[in-house]
Amino acid sequence: MMMLITMKSTVLLSVFTVLATWAGLLEAHPLGDTSDASKLSSDYSLPDLINTRKVPNNWQTGEQASLEEGRIVLTSNQNSKGSLWLKQGFDLKDSFTMEWTFRSVGYSGQTDGGISFWFVQDSNIPRDKQLYNGPVNYDGLQLLVDNNGPLGPTLRGQLNDGQKPVDKTKIYDQSFASCLMGYQDSSVPSKIRVTYDLEDDNLLKVQVDNKVCFQTRKVRFPSGSYRIGVTAQNGAVNNNAESFEIFKMQFFNGVIEDSLIPNVNAMGQPKLITKYIDQQTGKEKLIEKTAFDADKDKITNYELYKKLDRVEGKILANDINALETKLNDVIKVQQELLSFMTTITKQLSSKPPANNEKGTSTDDAIAEDKENFKDFLSINQKLEKVLVEQEKYREATKRHGQDGPQVDEIARKLMIWLLPLIFIMLVMAYYTFRIRQEIIKTKLL
């Protein structure tokens, strides 16, 4: 009996232990959890560098890169280089999200250096250091941040299939997408987020501080093992000591919520002002365009020939037999319609008037029409008489106005006669006053 009770207690204790363990697992990893925290992969991410005394074992630094006060400094001195690569390859299946938090301090201006973020297909860490301290011949994606292009500081996307090396002098012409990015000598770090989703029609999106830099669905990464890393060099221009620093790197197995932020505030793009002067009038007109729109206006004769060649090829590739048949049918219908109209015109021109069929002449028909419309004709004659009488009345009124006395003329003549009379009266009054004064003086004497 005691043995049976002991066995029951042991079974109940085991069941309770299993239930408690299962509850703990559910609390730590709930079923169907799709939060960003559940997608975070610690094996492919950098730990908290503030509490880290050395570079993690699953990451490999190169050149002058070092861990200093919670950040990995890639370029610490003038004309220096640095790199940070993940030792373990990532097996791409469908989607991922990768976030790099970095900054550049110590220099601002044009330089031949820059920082590159890599997602390349390789069995080992690339040993080639010719392209911004990274591989010049790679199969995958490169995100280049530099200030040596024609548009100033930018972030550019480069793709290569590993068939031939990338020419650094033509790297700006070979970029498939780019955006402006002010990053130099900033105490505030910048965050670059790369999102790829195979299930969303091969969506590739690059965001800078939660703003969309560019996105496309024309890029597809084949499945396989990929290497993740970052390389940098500050270049030799002006002997600058631009320091590229990595603060954080997080890798997610899937698309996170921040990747779905809509592009409400578009990133700024440069503006070009083009002045047009009219040669005939000399008027000036200013037209504002973006730098990328201005580039689209430039086309060579060879490019134009290629466009025409493609259009001709598309026309020849299509089956135009059905279109030709329809055109022939339309032409046939038009010819029949033209023939019918010609026949109708001939019949109308050869048909005699209806009055002649009744035996009446054309003059009789005209007289009959006048008889029918005599009331209207009489009204017309009366209106003409009224108009003639009104015109005569106007002429008579005009002549009467011209022959009658004019007030202005009479006033003018009166003034001519009155002015001398007034002058004479004033002279007589003056002399009368003088004579009176003389008489008064004589009496006093």
C-alpha positions in Angstrom: 0.0 0.0 0.0 2.8 2.4 0.9 4.6 1.5 -2.4 1.4 2.3 -4.4 1.1 5.7 -2.6 4.8 6.5 -3.3 4.4 5.6 -7.0 1.3 7.9 -7.3 3.1 10.7 -5.6 6.1 10.3 -8.0 3.8 10.3 -11.1 1.9 13.4 -9.8 5.2 15.2 -9.1 6.5 14.4 -12.7 3.3 15.6 -14.2 3.4 18.8 -12.2 7.1 19.3 -13.2 6.2 18.9 -16.9 3.3 21.3 -16.7 5.4 23.9 -14.9 8.2 23.6 -17.5 5.7 23.9 -20.3 4.1 27.0 -18.7 7.5 28.6 -18.4 8.3 27.9 -22.0 5.0 29.4 -23.1 5.7 32.5 -21.0 9.1 32.9 -22.5 8.1 32.0 -26.1 4.3 32.2 -26.5 2.8 30.2 -29.3 2.3 32.2 -32.5 4.5 35.0 -31.2 5.3 37.3 -34.2 6.8 40.2 -32.3 10.1 41.8 -33.3 11.8 40.4 -30.1 10.9 36.8 -31.2 12.5 37.4 -34.6 15.8 38.8 -33.2 18.7 36.4 -33.8 21.4 36.8 -31.2 23.8 34.6 -33.2 23.9 37.1 -36.0 23.7 40.3 -33.9 26.1 42.3 -31.9 25.6 42.2 -28.1 25.3 45.3 -26.0 28.8 46.8 -26.5 28.6 49.0 -23.4 28.8 46.0 -21.1 31.3 44.2 -23.3 35.0 44.3 -22.7 36.1 42.6 -25.9 34.8 41.9 -29.4 32.4 38.9 -29.3 33.9 35.6 -30.4 31.5 35.2 -33.3 32.8 38.4 -34.9 36.1 39.1 -36.5 37.8 42.5 -36.6 40.5 43.5 -39.1 43.1 46.2 -39.6 42.9 49.1 -37.1 39.4 48.2 -35.8 39.1 48.1 -32.0 36.5 48.1 -29.2 36.5 51.4 -27.4 34.0 52.6 -24.8 30.9 50.8 -26.0 31.6 51.1 -29.8 33.8 49.5 -32.4 36.0 52.1 -34.0 36.9 51.1 -37.5 39.2 54.0 -38.5 40.9 55.7 -35.5 43.8 57.5 -37.2 44.6 59.3 -40.4 44.6 57.2 -43.6 43.5 54.1 -41.7 41.2 51.1 -42.4 39.0 48.8 -40.4 36.6 45.9 -40.8 34.1 43.8 -38.9 32.8 40.5 -40.3 30.5 37.9 -38.9 32.3 34.6 -38.8 29.2 32.4 -39.2 27.4 32.5 -42.6 23.7 33.2 -42.8 21.6 30.7 -44.7 19.0 32.8 -46.6 15.6 31.2 -47.0 12.9 33.8 -47.4 13.3 37.1 -45.5 15.5 39.0 -43.1 16.0 42.5 -41.6 19.4 43.9 -40.8 20.1 47.1 -38.8 23.4 48.9 -38.5 23.8 51.9 -36.2 26.9 54.0 -36.9 28.3 57.5 -37.0 31.2 59.5 -38.5 33.1 62.0 -36.5 36.2 64.1 -36.8 35.9 65.3 -40.4 33.4 66.9 -42.7 33.9 67.4 -46.4 34.8 65.6 -49.6 36.9 62.5 -49.2 37.9 59.4 -51.1 37.0 57.2 -48.1 33.8 55.8 -47.0 32.0 53.0 -45.1 30.5 49.9 -46.8 27.9 47.4 -45.5 28.1 44.0 -47.1 25.7 41.1 -47.7 27.6 38.8 -50.0 27.5 35.2 -50.9 30.8 33.6 -49.9 32.0 30.5 -48.2 34.6 32.4 -46.2 35.2 36.0 -45.0 36.4 37.9 -48.1 40.2 38.6 -48.1 40.0 41.1 -50.9 40.5 44.7 -49.5 40.6 46.8 -52.7 37.1 48.4 -52.5 36.7 50.6 -49.5 38.6 47.9 -47.6 36.2 45.3 -48.9 36.0 42.9 -51.8 36.2 44.3 -55.3 34.8 41.1 -56.8 31.7 39.9 -54.9 28.3 38.3 -55.4 25.7 40.2 -53.4 24.8 43.6 -52.1 27.0 46.6 -51.1 25.7 49.7 -49.4 28.2 52.5 -49.8 28.1 55.7 -47.7 30.6 58.3 -48.8 31.1 61.9 -49.8 32.9 61.7 -53.0 30.1 61.6 -55.6 28.7 64.3 -57.8 25.7 64.9 -55.4 27.6 65.1 -52.1 27.1 62.7 -49.2 25.0 59.8 -50.3 24.0 56.2 -49.6 24.2 54.1 -52.7 23.3 50.5 -53.5 25.6 48.3 -55.6 24.9 44.8 -57.0 27.4 42.4 -58.5 27.2 38.8 -59.5 30.9 38.0 -59.0 31.7 37.7 -62.7 33.9 40.7 -62.9 35.4 43.2 -60.4 33.8 46.5 -59.6 35.6 49.6 -61.0 35.9 52.1 -58.2 36.1 55.0 -60.6 32.7 54.0 -62.2 30.9 53.0 -59.0 28.6 56.0 -59.0 27.4 55.3 -62.5 26.8 51.6 -61.7 24.6 52.3 -58.6 21.1 50.9 -59.0 19.7 53.3 -56.4 20.8 56.1 -54.1 19.6 58.9 -51.7 21.1 61.9 -50.0 22.4 61.2 -46.5 24.1 63.7 -44.2 26.3 61.7 -41.9 29.6 63.4 -41.4 30.9 64.8 -38.1 27.6 64.1 -36.4 27.4 63.2 -32.7 24.0 61.6 -33.3 24.4 58.0 -34.8 22.5 57.0 -38.0 20.6 53.8 -38.5 20.5 51.9 -41.8 17.9 49.2 -42.1 17.9 46.6 -44.9 14.8 44.5 -45.4 14.3 41.7 -47.8 11.1 39.7 -48.2 10.9 36.9 -50.8 7.2 36.4 -50.1 6.4 40.1 -50.8 7.4 39.8 -54.5 11.1 40.1 -53.6 10.8 43.4 -51.8 14.2 45.0 -51.0 13.9 48.2 -48.9 16.6 50.4 -47.4 15.7 52.9 -44.7 17.7 55.6 -43.1 16.4 56.7 -39.7 13.0 55.2 -40.5 12.8 57.0 -43.8 12.7 55.1 -47.0 15.9 55.7 -49.0 14.9 53.4 -51.8 13.0 50.2 -52.4 12.6 47.8 -55.4 11.2 44.4 -56.3 13.6 43.7 -59.1 16.3 42.2 -57.0 16.2 38.6 -55.9 18.8 37.0 -53.7 19.3 33.3 -54.4 19.2 30.9 -51.4 22.6 30.1 -49.9 25.1 31.1 -47.3 25.8 34.9 -47.0 28.5 36.8 -45.2 27.6 39.9 -43.2 30.1 42.6 -42.5 31.2 46.3 -42.6 34.4 47.8 -43.9 35.7 51.4 -43.8 38.6 53.6 -44.8 38.9 57.4 -44.3 41.1 57.9 -47.4 44.1 60.2 -48.0 42.3 63.5 -49.0 43.4 66.3 -46.7 45.0 63.8 -44.4 41.6 63.6 -42.6 41.1 61.5 -39.4 37.4 60.7 -40.1 36.4 58.1 -37.6 33.7 55.5 -38.5 32.2 53.9 -35.5 29.7 51.0 -35.1 27.4 51.2 -32.1 24.9 48.4 -32.7 24.0 45.7 -35.2 20.8 43.7 -35.0 19.7 40.9 -37.3 16.1 39.6 -37.5 14.7 36.5 -39.1 11.9 38.1 -41.0 10.3 41.5 -41.5 9.9 43.7 -38.4 7.3 46.4 -37.7 9.6 49.3 -38.4 10.2 48.0 -41.9 6.6 48.6 -42.7 6.7 52.3 -41.8 5.3 54.3 -44.8 7.4 56.9 -46.5 5.5 59.9 -45.2 8.5 62.3 -45.0 10.6 61.7 -48.1 14.3 62.1 -47.9 15.7 65.3 -49.4 17.1 65.4 -52.9 19.3 68.0 -54.6 17.7 70.6 -56.8 19.2 72.0 -60.0 18.2 75.3 -61.5 18.3 75.5 -65.3 18.2 78.9 -67.0 16.6 79.1 -70.5 17.1 82.3 -72.5 14.8 83.1 -75.5 17.1 84.1 -78.4 14.5 86.3 -80.0 13.0 88.1 -77.0 15.8 87.7 -74.5 13.4 86.6 -71.8 14.9 84.4 -69.1 13.1 81.4 -67.6 14.2 79.3 -64.6 13.2 75.7 -64.3 13.8 73.6 -61.2 14.6 70.0 -61.5 16.1 67.2 -59.4 19.5 66.0 -60.2 18.1 62.6 -61.3 15.6 64.3 -63.6 18.3 66.3 -65.1 20.3 63.2 -65.8 17.4 61.7 -67.6 17.4 64.7 -70.1 20.9 63.7 -71.2 20.7 61.2 -74.1 23.3 60.4 -76.7 22.6 59.5 -80.3 23.7 55.9 -79.6 21.2 55.6 -76.8 18.5 57.0 -79.0 19.4 54.5 -81.7 19.2 51.7 -79.1 15.7 52.9 -78.0 14.5 53.0 -81.6 16.0 49.6 -82.2 14.1 48.2 -79.3 10.8 49.7 -80.5 11.4 48.2 -84.0 12.1 44.9 -82.4 8.9 45.0 -80.4 6.9 45.8 -83.6 8.5 43.0 -85.6 8.0 40.6 -82.7 4.3 41.1 -82.6 1.9 39.3 -85.1 0.4 42.1 -87.1 -1.6 39.9 -89.6 -4.8 40.5 -87.6 -4.2 44.2 -87.6 -3.6 44.2 -91.3 -6.8 42.3 -92.0 -8.8 44.8 -90.0 -7.2 47.7 -91.9 -8.1 46.2 -95.2 -11.7 45.7 -94.1 -11.9 49.4 -93.1 -10.5 50.5 -96.5 -13.0 48.3 -98.3 -15.9 49.8 -96.3 -14.7 53.3 -97.1 -14.4 52.5 -100.8 -18.0 51.2 -100.9 -19.2 54.3 -99.0 -17.5 56.5 -101.5 -19.0 54.7 -104.4 -22.5 55.0 -102.9 -22.1 58.7 -102.3 -21.0 59.2 -105.9 -24.1 57.4 -107.2 -26.4 59.5 -105.0 -24.7 62.7 -106.1 -25.2 61.8 -109.8 -28.9 61.0 -109.3 -29.6 64.3 -107.5 -27.8 66.3 -110.2 -29.6 64.6 -113.1 -33.1 64.8 -111.5 -35.3 67.7 -112.9 -37.1 70.1 -110.5 -40.5 69.0 -109.2 -42.3 72.1 -110.6 -41.3 71.1 -114.1 -43.1 67.7 -113.6 -46.3 69.7 -113.0 -45.9 71.7 -116.2 -45.1 75.0 -114.4 -42.1 77.2 -115.3 -39.5 78.5 -112.9 -40.9 82.1 -113.1 -44.4 80.9 -112.2 -42.9 79.1 -109.2 -41.2 82.3 -108.1 -44.4 84.2 -108.5 -46.3 81.6 -106.5 -43.7 81.9 -103.7 -44.1 85.6 -103.6 -47.8 85.3 -103.3 -47.5 82.9 -100.4 -45.0 85.1 -98.5 -46.5 88.5 -99.4 -47.3 89.3 -95.8 -43.7 88.9 -94.8 -42.5 90.9 -97.8 -44.9 93.8 -96.9 -43.6 93.8 -93.3 -40.1 94.1 -94.7 -41.2 97.1 -96.9 -42.8 98.8 -94.0 -39.7 98.4 -91.8 -37.6 99.9 -94.6 -40.0 103.0 -94.8 -39.7 103.5 -91.0 -36.0 103.4 -91.2 -35.9 105.9 -94.0 -38.2 108.3 -92.1 -36.1 108.0 -89.0 -33.0 108.8 -91.0 -34.6 111.9 -92.5 -35.7 113.1 -89.1 -32.2 112.8 -87.8 -30.8 114.8 -90.7 -33.4 117.5 -90.2 -32.7 117.7 -86.5 -29.0 118.0 -87.2 -29.4 120.8 -89.8 -31.8 122.7 -87.4 -29.2 122.5 -84.7 -26.5 123.8 -87.0 -28.6 126.8 -88.3 -30.0 127.9 -84.9 -28.4 130.4 -82.5 -25.5 129.1 -80.5 -25.3 130.1 -76.9 -21.5 130.0 -76.8 -21.2 132.2 -79.9 -23.6 134.9 -78.5 -21.8 134.9 -75.1 -18.5 135.4 -76.9 -19.8 138.4 -78.9 -21.3 140.0 -75.9 -18.0 139.8 -74.0 -16.3 141.4 -77.0 -18.6 144.4 -76.7 -18.9 144.6 -73.0 -15.2 144.6 -72.1 -14.3 147.9 -73.8 -17.4 149.5 -72.3 -16.4 148.4 -68.8 -12.9 149.7 -69.4 -14.3 153.1 -70.5 -16.6 153.3 -67.5 -13.7 152.6 -65.1 -11.5 155.3 -66.7 -14.4 157.8 -66.4 -14.9 156.9 -62.8 -11.2 157.5 -62.1 -11.1 160.9 -63.7 -14.3 161.9 -61.9 -12.8 161.0 -58.6 -9.7 163.1 -59.4 -11.7 166.1 -60.5 -13.7 165.9 -57.3 -10.5 165.9 -55.2 -9.2 168.9 -57.0 -12.4 170.9 -56.4 -12.2 170.1 -52.7 -8.6 171.3 -52.5 -9.5 174.6 -54.3 -12.4 175.3 -51.8 -10.0 174.8 -48.9 -7.5 177.3 -50.3 
